[in-house]
Amino acid sequence: MTQTISKNRAWILAARPKTLPAASVAVLVGSALAIKDHKFSFVTSLFCLLCSFLIQIGTNFANDLFDHLKGSDTPDRVGPMRLLSSGHINPSEMKIALWITFGLAFLLGMYLVYVGGIPILVIGVLSIISGIIYTAGPYPLAYNGLGDVFSFVFFGVVGTMGTYFVNTMEVSWQAFIASIPVGSLVTAILVVNNYRDIDQDRAANKNTLAVIFGKKFSRIEYKLFIFAAFMVPLILFMDYRYSPWVFLPIVLAPLAFKMITLLSTLKGQELNRLLAMTAAFSSIFGFLLAIGIAL
């Protein structure tokens, strides 16, 4: 039975607000690096954050729209409700919302282009295009095993290094290294999502890495992403002489072990709990890392 909700509530759910804290992590870490180098601009980082939110929401809208049009969302879905397949929003409305959201991201991004020049314009345009072709077009990334790569690159490396660049006008190896836990943990959220949906995705010919390589691969991938995140503070401390504050995220190690165990034991809708835990872990880890870098 389809749940009845208001139109406003439907749009809020379609935006998937629970994904926004994870989308902010790259900006937080990139800004922390700029603070460490005494080159931080609040206004510039604020525009980075707003653009990151809008690109995340636009990507969520695109996923809902094109998964619905491709028939990937079915009544058997075990994940959170999709608003098109449930009939609360129609495709025409979602298309308009999609273009408005990405359009706002582009307009706000013009300030960042003014600050950072043509490289930021290229990054912004590629980010928007990638958000659309994640599930759209003749070769959608999410349907061809490239969703994890997209997530790591754009919501990790590009977001962190881009924020650092527009604050400092510099490209830094430290910014790249600091982007690794950001990209790893954001992608770990996607790993849990695809692990949960493996049977439904296989039936819909949505070839995620979980579908291509199986559940054992996904469990290993999840462990590696979490391990990589915890290795970065050590690298920053040993190779770049960061202060011991950079080890703040270590307090999350017990939770990391629990999440790894849960991925092997939970099934079906139970995995929604792990999905929420991984999203929260990603946000808190990034926040602690940002504090550690800034200090």
Buried (B, 14 or more C-beta within 10 A) or exposed (E): EEEEBEEEEBBEBBBBEBBBBBBBBBBBBBBBBBBBBEBBBEEBBBBBBBBBBBBBBBBBBBBBBBBBBBEBBEEEBBBEBBBBBBEBBEEEBBEEBBEEBBEBBBEBBEBBBEBBEEEBBEBBEEBBEBBBBBBBEEEBBBBEBBBBEBBBBBBBBBBBBBBBBBBBEEEBEBBBBBBBBBBBBBBBBBBBBBBBBBEBBBBBEBBBBBBEEEBEBBBEBBBEBBEBBBBBBEBBBEEEEBEEBBBBBBEBEEBBEEBBEBBEEBEEEEBBEBBBBBBBBBBBBBBBBBBBBBB
